[in-house]
Amino acid sequence: MADREQAYKRMLDTAAKLQWNVSMILEAKAVEAEKVRNWMLNHVSSDSFNEQHQQLKETMRLHDQIVEVIDGLTKLGRGMNAIMKVALEHGLDSGDDGSNLFGGGQSGGRL
């Protein structure tokens, strides 16, 4: 069981690191979005575009980029959740109730 326990620990550690990296990406994107917002407020006006349609088209392009990043990160999170769910269900199906995970079980170990 030690190998399975180590595998679970590695999976959880990897998932935690991935979530941390996603949070760093989101933080960087938030900073970038704030810079773009400030630049647009200071440099882009209705005089910058020949028509309102052109102005709307440009703002929609920026909006679509942000939505694409959020969608990609959401898909990444869903994928990780699905992988963890399958791994944990597989562990339960094989007779492992999870009580030995992280040193629990018979010895009464704690984190």
C-alpha positions in Angstrom: 0.0 0.0 0.0 2.9 2.3 0.4 3.3 2.7 -3.3 -0.4 3.6 -3.7 -0.2 6.1 -0.9 2.9 7.7 -2.4 1.1 7.9 -5.8 -1.9 9.6 -4.1 0.4 12.1 -2.4 2.2 12.9 -5.6 -1.1 13.4 -7.4 -2.4 15.7 -4.7 0.9 17.6 -4.6 0.9 18.0 -8.4 -2.7 19.1 -8.3 -1.9 21.7 -5.7 1.1 23.0 -7.7 -1.1 23.2 -10.8 -3.7 25.2 -9.0 -1.0 27.5 -7.7 0.3 28.0 -11.2 -3.2 28.7 -12.5 -3.6 31.3 -9.7 -0.4 32.9 -10.9 -1.6 33.0 -14.5 -4.9 34.6 -13.3 -3.0 37.1 -11.3 -0.8 38.0 -14.2 -3.8 38.3 -16.5 -5.6 40.6 -14.0 -2.5 42.9 -13.9 -2.4 42.8 -17.7 -6.1 43.6 -18.0 -5.7 46.5 -15.6 -2.9 47.9 -17.7 -4.9 47.5 -20.9 -7.9 49.2 -19.3 -5.8 52.1 -18.1 -4.1 52.5 -21.5 -7.5 52.4 -23.3 -9.0 54.9 -21.0 -6.1 57.3 -21.5 -5.4 56.8 -25.2 -8.5 55.5 -27.0 -11.4 57.7 -27.6 -14.2 57.9 -30.1 -12.0 60.1 -32.2 -9.5 57.3 -32.6 -11.9 55.4 -34.8 -13.6 56.4 -38.0 -16.8 54.7 -37.1 -18.5 53.4 -34.0 -18.6 49.9 -35.7 -14.8 49.9 -35.9 -14.5 50.9 -32.2 -17.0 48.1 -31.2 -15.1 45.6 -33.3 -11.8 46.3 -31.5 -13.3 46.2 -28.0 -15.0 42.9 -28.8 -11.7 41.5 -30.0 -10.1 42.3 -26.7 -13.0 40.9 -24.8 -12.9 37.7 -26.8 -9.2 37.2 -25.9 -10.0 37.5 -22.2 -12.9 35.1 -22.5 -10.6 32.6 -24.3 -8.1 32.7 -21.5 -10.8 32.1 -18.9 -12.3 29.3 -20.9 -8.9 27.6 -21.3 -8.3 27.8 -17.5 -11.8 26.5 -16.8 -11.2 23.5 -19.1 -7.9 22.8 -17.4 -9.5 22.8 -14.0 -12.3 20.5 -15.2 -9.8 18.2 -16.6 -7.8 18.0 -13.4 -11.0 17.4 -11.4 -12.0 14.6 -13.7 -8.6 13.0 -13.4 -8.6 13.2 -9.6 -12.2 11.9 -9.5 -11.3 8.8 -11.6 -8.1 8.2 -9.5 -10.0 8.4 -6.3 -12.9 6.3 -7.5 -10.4 3.7 -8.8 -8.8 3.6 -5.3 -12.2 3.1 -3.7 -13.2 0.4 -6.2 -10.0 -1.6 -5.5 -11.0 -1.9 -1.8 -9.0 1.0 -0.5 -11.4 3.2 1.5 -8.8 5.9 1.8 -8.2 5.3 5.5 -4.5 4.6 4.9 -4.0 7.8 2.9 -1.7 10.2 4.6 -0.8 7.9 7.4 -4.3 7.2 8.7 -5.5 3.7 9.1 -4.4 1.2 11.8 -1.4 3.0 13.2 -3.5 6.2 13.8 -0.8 8.4 12.2 -1.6 12.0 11.6 -0.4 14.6 9.1 
